[in-house]
Amino acid sequence: MAGGVRRKSPGSPSPLWGKLHTLWQDKHLVLFKTEYTLLVVSVLWFLEIGFNAWVIQKVAYTEIDWKAYMDEVEGVINGTYDYTKLKGDTGPLVYPAGFVYIFTVLYYITSHGVNIRLAQYLFAAFYLITLLLVFRIYHRTKKVPPYVFFFVCCASYRIHSIFVLRLFNDPVAMMLLFGAINLFMDGNWTLGCGLYSLAVSVKMNVLLFAPGLLFLLISEFGLIRTIPKLSLCAGIQLLLGLPFLLENPVGYMSQAFDLGRQFMFKWTVNWRFLPEWLFLDRYFHLILLASHLLALLLFALRRWKRPGESIFDLLKDPSKRKAPAQKTTVDQMVLILFTSNFIGMCFSRSLHYQFYVWYFHTLPFLLWSGGVKKLAHLLRVLILGLIELSWNTYPSTIGSSAALHVCHLIILLCLWLAPPLPSAPPAETEEPTPEKDKGQ
C-alpha cells in the first residue's frame, strides 16, 4: 500500500528478544563473563533489600557502641564542646567532628537514639548505598567475574552484622569513601577530595587511602596544582572541628586524631599468636609503622609509577614533564587506592571485628588484579573464604590470626608480581595540552 506504514516482517525478532535469546544461549557464562556484571549485581542488590529486612526482623540486635555514640553526641547537644569531657559507656569520644554531626542527625531521627529498629533500617540503607557504589566500581573496571559478587553479598555474615546488627560508625565512613572513589573515577577530583575529607572526619581509618590518593593527585596535576586540593581537605577538617578547636584545640586534636592510641589485646583479630607484652610493645609498633611506610614507598616507586618515569618529574605540571602525561585509567586508579589501604591493613597494630568493613569490598578486586596466573579462580575464592573465616572466629585464635596473615601475604605478593604499568613514552617536541579537572 503506497504511503502506508510498513509492517514489520513477522520473522524479524525484536531487539529485546534478541538480547534475551543471546542471554539464554550464554546462560552458562553469565557468572563468568564480566560483561554480565551489571545484570548479576542488579539481581543481587534487590535480593539484599529483602535479606537485610529479614536479618533485622529475625536476628537479635547486639548493643556495643550505639548507646555510647548517642551519649557522646548528646553531650555536644547539651553544650559541651571540650572533647576531653565527651564520653560514653565505652569510653571517651575518639572520632573527628564529622562523626558528631552525622550521628547527631541520627540521634534526632531515632528519637534520641531509643528507636533501635529505625536505626537498623537506616544502616540497611547505608549498606545498600555502599553496595551500589561498590558495584559501580566493579562494573566500570570489569576485572572480577560476576559469580564473585555472591560472596561479596550473601556469604558475609560479619559485614551484615557490622552494618545492621551493631550500628558501628565504620560503615558510614566507608560509604562516603566509596562515594569519593566514584567521583575520582568520573574525573571530579575536587568534589571527590571534599567527600574524601568528610569520610576522614567520620573515622580516621580512611587515611589509609591517603598515600594512594596523594600519588594519584600528583600524577594527575603535579605538585603545585595538588596543593589546592589538599588545602580543601584540610579546610573541611578545620571547618568541621572549629567549635571544638575554639573550646580546647589540644583536647580535640589529641582525642579525635590520636594515632598512638593503645588497643586491647583481647579484641585483636590479627595478632592473637603474639604474647600480649609484645603486642603492647612500642618498639613493635614502630617496626610495623616502618614496614608500612617502606611497603608504600616500594609500591609507589616500582608498581604505581611507570618504568622510566622519574618520581621528580611527576611533581611537575603535566604540561612541563619530559614525557607526555598519560591519563590514569580507572583500573589503575582503583588499584592504587585499594592497594594503599590494603598495605595499611597488613601492617596494622591491631584489627578489631568492625574493621573488616575497611577492606572487605576491595578484596575481590585486589585478588583478581594480582600477577600470579597460577592463582586460579578456586584458589582466589579459597583465600576469600579463609579471610571470612578468620574474621568470623570469635574470639580469635592463634590459627585464625595466622591464617589471616598468610592470606594477606599472598595477596600482597600477587600485587607486587602484577605486570608493571606501560613504560613512559619518549618526550615529544610539542607539549601536550593537560586534561582539565572537571571538579574545578
N, C-alpha and C positions, 0 to 999 in steps of 0.2 A: 504493500500500500504506500503510494508516494507521499512523502512528507509525514508519514506516521511514525510513531515511536517504534524503534527497533527492539524487538523482543529478544531476550537473552536465550541463547540456544539451550534447550533442555539438558544437553550433555555437558555444558561447561560448569564446573563446580565453583562455588563462591570462594573468595579468598580465605574466609574464616574456616570453611570446610577443608580447604587445602592445608591450612596450618594444623587443624585437628588431625587430619589424616597423617601428616608428617610426624606429629607428636606421637600418634598411635604406633606408627612404624618404628619410631626411635624410643619406645617406652622403656626398653631395657637399658637405654643410655641416659635417661633423664637424670638419674642420680650421679652420673659420672661426667657428663659434658657441661662445661662451665657456662655455655650459652643458655642453659636452663636454670641458672642460679635464681633469676628473678621469679620464675614460676614456683620453684621449691620454697624459697624463703617467704613468698607471699602466703602459701598454704600454711607453713609453719607459724607465721605471725598470727594468723587468725585462730589457729589451734591454741596458741599461747593465751589468747584472751580467755577462752574457756578454762584452760588449765590453771591459770592464776586465780580465777574466781573459785575454782574447786579447792585449791590449796588454802585460800583464805577462809573458806567456809568449813573445811574438814580437818585442817591441821592446826593444832594448838599454837597460838602466838606465844613467844617467849620474850619476856622483858629482860633487856640487857642494858641498853643505853638510852632508849627513847625518853624515859622519865627524867634521866639526868639532863638530856638535851633541853627538855621543857623547863626544868628548874633553872638552867643556865640562862636561857633567853628570858625567862620570867624576871630574873634579876635585872636584866637590861631594861625590860619594860617598866620595872619599878624605879628606874632612875640610877642604877649602879653602872658606871662606865669604867670603873677601875677593874681591869681584867684579873688582878690578883684576888679580888673579892667575889668573883663569879664562880660558883661551884654547883655541882650536882651530886647525886648519890654515889657516882663512881669516881669523883674527884674534881679537880679544878677544870675550868674551861681551857682547852688547849688547841682550839681551832681558830683560824682567822675570822675577820669580821663578816665576810660574805656568808659564812655559816650562820651567824647570828641573825642576819636579815632574812635569809631563806627560811630558817626554822621558826622565826617569829611569825611569818606568814602561815606556816603550818600550824603553829600554836593557836592562832585565831581560827583557822578553818576547822580544826579538830576540837573546838570548844575547850581551849586551854590545855590541849593535849590529852583530854579524857576520852575522846571518841577514837579509840584504837582501831576499830573496824574501818572507819573512814580513812584513817591514816594508812592502813594497809592497802586500800584501793587506790589511794594517791600514789603509793610506792609501786603498785602494779602498773599504773600509768607511766611512771618513770621507767619501769622495766621495759614496757612496750616501746616507748620513745627511744630508749637506748638500743633496743634491737633494730628499730628502723634505721637509726644512724649507722649501726654496725653493718647491717645488711647492705646499706648503700655503698659502704666502703668495699665490701666483698664483691658487690655487683660491678663496681667500677674497675676493680683490679682483675677480676676473673682468673684468679690464681688457684682457688680452692674448689675441689669438686663438690657439687651440691649435697651429696649424702652426708658430708661432714657437719652440715648445719643441724642435723638431727641431734648430734652430740652437743652442739652449742646451745640448743634449746631444751630438748626433752630430757637429756641424760644427766643434767647437773642439778642435783638436789641442793647443793651448797649455795649456788647462785640464787635460786628461788628463795631460799631461806634468808640470805643476806638482804634481799630486797623486801619481801612481803611478810616475813615472819620475825625479823629482827629490827627492821627500820633503821639501819645504820646510815650515817651521812656519806659513806664511801660511794654508794651508787649515785647520789646526786652529783658529786664531783666528777665521776666518770661519765655521766650523761652529758654534762657540759663539755667535758674534754672531747668526746666523740663528735659533739656538735662543732667544736672548733676545728677538728681534723677535716670534717666535711667542708667547712668554709675554706680551709687551706687547699683542698683538692680542687675547688672551684676558682681558685685564684684570688679569693677575698682575704688577703693577708692581714689587713688592718683590722677588719671586723673579727677575723679569726683570733688574732692576738688579744683583742678585748675579751672575747669569750673564754679564751685560754686563761687569762688572768683571773676571770671570775671563778673558773674551776679551781684554780690555786687558792682562792680566798675561801673555798669551802673546806678543802683539806690539802695539806702540803704534799701528799704523795704525787700529785700531778707534776711537781717539779722534776720527777724522774724523766719526763718527756722533754725537759728544757734543753739539755745538751743537743739532742737531735733537732729541736726546733731552731736553736741558735745556728747550727750548721746550715740548715735549710735557708734561713733568712739571709745569712752571709753569702751563700751560694747564689741566691736569687737576686739580691740587691747590693751586695758589697757592704763593707763595714759602716760607711757614713750613712747610707740610706736605711741601714738596720737600726741605727740609734733611735730614730723617732718611734719605731715600733716597740723597742724595749722600754722607751720612756712612757709609752702608752700603758704597757703592762705595769710598770712601777707606779704610774699616776693613778691607775684604778685601785691598786692596793692602798695607796696613800689616802685616796678619797673615801674608800670604804672604811678604813680604820681611823679616820680623822677624829670622830667623837671620843674614841678610846685613847688615841695618841695625845689629844689635848688634856685628858684627865691624868694619865700615867703612861708616858711613852715607853719607858723602860719595862714596866709591867706588861704592856701589850706585846711588845716585841719578844720578850723573854718567854711569854706564855704561848702566843699564837705561832711563833716561828722558832720553837725550841728544837734545834737539830741534835742536841745531845741528850734528849730525854731517854731515861733508862726504861727498858722493857722488862716485864716479869717473865721469868723462866717457865713458869707453869703454863703460859699461854703460847709458847713458841711452837710453830709448825715445822720450821726448817732446821733448828739446831738442837733437837732433842738428844742426839747422840753425843753431845758435848757435856762435860761436867759443868755444873752451874757456876762454879767460880770462874771458869774460862769464858763462859757465855757473858758474864758480867764484867770481864776484864777490859779496861780501857785500851790496852795495847792491842787486844784482839779487834776492837772496834776500829782502831787506826789502820790495822792491816787490811781489814775489809774495805775501808774508805780508799786506801791507796790502790788496792786491787780494782776497785770500781773505776777510779779515775784513769788508771792505766789501760783498762779494757776499753773505756770510751775513747781514749786517745788513739789506741791501735785501730779501732774500727773507723774512726774519723779519717786517719791517715791512709789506711790500707783498703777499706771497704766502702766507705761513703764517698771518698774523693776519687776522681778518675785518675788512672795511671798517667803519669806525665804532666799532671796538673799540679802546680805549686800551691801550697796552702796559703802562702803570702799573696799570690796572685788573686786568690778568691776574695781577699779583703778589699780589692779594688772594685770600683764601679764596673758592672758587666761590660759597659761600652769601652772601657780602657784596659781590658785584660789582653794579654798577648794572644791567647787563643780565643776564638769566638765563644761567647757564653752559650751553653746548652741548656735548654729548658729541662728542668727536673720533671720526670714523668710521675704520674700518680703512683705507680708501683714503687718507684724509688722513694718518693716522699713518705708513703705509708711504712715502707720497710725501715727507713731511718728512724722515724718516730717510734715505731713499735720496738725496734731493737734497742734504742736508747732506754726505754722504760724497762725492757726485759733485763738488760745488764744491771740496772738498779735492783731489780728483784733478786737476781742471782747473788748479789753481794750485800743484801740487806742484813742489818744487825739482828732483826727478828721479823718473822711474818706471823701475823695473827689471822684467825679464820676469816674475818671480814675482809682481809687484804686480798683474798682470792680474786675479787672483782677488779682489782687493779690491773690484771693482765689476762684474765680468763678469755675474753673475747678476742684477744690478739694472738693467742697460741696457734690456732689453725693456720693463720697467715704466715707466722714465723716458721712453722713446721714445713709448709709447702713452698717456702722460699729458700730452703736450705739447698746446698750444693752437692749433697751426697745422693747420687742416683740410686744406690743400692737400698736406700731407706724407703722401702716400698710402702704402699698405702696401708697395709696391715700393720707395719711397724709404727707408722705415724699415729694410727688410731690407738695402738697399744700404749704409746707414750702419753697420749691424751688421757687414756683410761687410768694409767698409773698416777698421773698428776691428780686426776679427780679423786682417786682412791686415797692418795696421801692427804688431800685437803678434807676428806670426809672421815678420816680416822681421828676419833676423839676419845680420850686425849691422844696426842701424837705419840708415836713410839720411835725407838731407835731405827727400826726398819722403815717406817713411813717417811721419816726425815731424810734418811739416806737415799731412799728411792726418789724423793723429790729432787735432791741434789744431782743424782745421776741423770735424771730426765733433763734438768736444766743444763747440765754439762753437754749432753748430746745435742740439744737444740743450739746451744752457743757454738759448738764446734761445726755444726752444719751451716750456721750463718757465716762463720768465718771461712768455710770452704766454698761458699757460694761464688759463682763466676763474678769477677770484678766488673765494674761499670765499663762501658766502651771508653777507649783512650780519648783524651782530649785531641780535637783536630788541630792541624797546624795553623799558625797565625795567618790571617788574611790581610791583604793590603788595605781594604776598606773596613772601617769599624762598623759592626752590625748595630742596628737600632735596638736598644734594650726593650724588653717587654714592659708594658705598663702594669702597675699594680691596680687591679680592679677595686681594691678597698680604699684607694686614695681619692 
